[in-house]
Amino acid sequence: LDKRDLYRPSLQAYEASLALVSSPAVQADYADLKARKGFRVVEHTVDADSSSPRICAQFSEELVKTGVDYAQFVTVDNAAPKAVEAKDKQICVEGLEHGQHYDVTFRAGLPAAIGETIAAPVVLSIYVQD
């Protein structure tokens, strides 16, 4: 399934297999595939063209539509962000300033609609141009 780009069914097959038998080899393959193709940040963009710049992270899966405060999973330079907008597969951090460097962290536990979470913190070191 992995070789045919069917990552979600492949991950589910590994999970089902591991629920039956704990195999170190299968666990290693599962961990590798999940790191490469599971729920993760796939890219980020910086919108520096507006008067109030923002940084957006794009995720591999849809985010939970209601009931999750994604602001609790985001920090900017180890502090709470001024504003966070989550929609579809994207989380945007707003209220930034031009000409500044930011470390934006997405905390472990950040949930996707499919039930997966980010396993480890993801830190994006970003400069917002003037």
N, C-alpha and C positions, 0 to 999 in steps of 0.2 A: 504493500500500500504506500509506503514511504517513497519508493522508486517511481510510483505513478502519480506523485504529488497529491495523494489523498491523505494529508497530514492528520486531519481531525479523526477520521476512522482508524488510522494507524495508531494514534495516541490512545483511543478508546480500546483498541484490541490489546495493546500493551497493558493497560490498566486492568482489563478483564483477566488477562493471563497472570498478572502479578497477584490478583485477588485469589487465584487458585493455587499458585505455586510461587514461592519466593525464590527466584533465580537471580543470582548476582549478574549473570550475563544479560538477561532480559532487562533487569533494573538499569544496568549501564546503558543499554541501547535506548531504553525509554527516557532516561535522563538526558541523553544526548539529543534525541529528537525533540523533546519538550523544550530544551534550551534553544534549539534552532528554530522550531516551528510552533511552539506553544504560545500562550498569551504573553505578549511582549511589546515594547516600544519598537516600532519599525523605522521611524524617521521623525524628524522634528523640523519646524519652520520658524522663522523669525519674521514677524510683520513689523518692520521698522519704518514703513512708509507713512504711517498715520501719526497724529500728534501724540497719541498714547500707544506706544508699542506693546506688542504681546508676543509670547512664545507659545507655540502649539506643539504638542506631542501627538503623533499618530500611532495608534495601537493596531495590533493584528486582528483584533476581534471587536465586535460591538460592545459598548459599555452598557451598564445597567441603566435603563431609561428613567426609573423613578425609585425613590427610597434610599438612595446612596448620596451622601454628602462627600463628593470627591475632594473638596478642599481639605478634608482631614488627612488625605493621602499625599498632599503636595506641600513642599516647603521651598522657599526661595532664600538662599543664603542662611539656612537653618532657622528661618522664621516663617510664620504663617503668611501666605500671599495676600495681597490686597483684594484680588478677585480671581475666581476660578470659574470657567465655563466648560461644562462637559456635554458633548453631544455626539451621537453616532459612534465613531471610532477615534474621537479626538478630545483632548483636554487642553484648554488654553489658559495660560496665566497672564492676567492683565494688570495694569497699573505699574508698568515698568518705565524706565527712563532711558533716553538715547545716550549713547556713549558710556554705558555701564556694562560691567561683566557680572553675570549671575550664575550661581550654581542652583539649578532647579532639580529637586529630588522628588521622585515618585516612590513612595514607601512600599515595602513589601505588604501584601494583603490587598492591594488595590484590585477590586473585582471586575470581571467581565461578565457579560450577560450569559455566557455559556457555563458559568460556574467556576471557572478557573480564576486564580489570583496571580499577581506578580509575586514571584518567589523570593526575590532579593531586591533591595533598593536599586533604582536606576538613577544615576546622577548625570545630568546634562550640563556641561560647562559652556555657557553661551555668552557671546558679546553682542550687544544691541548697538548697531552702527548709528552714527549721527545722521 
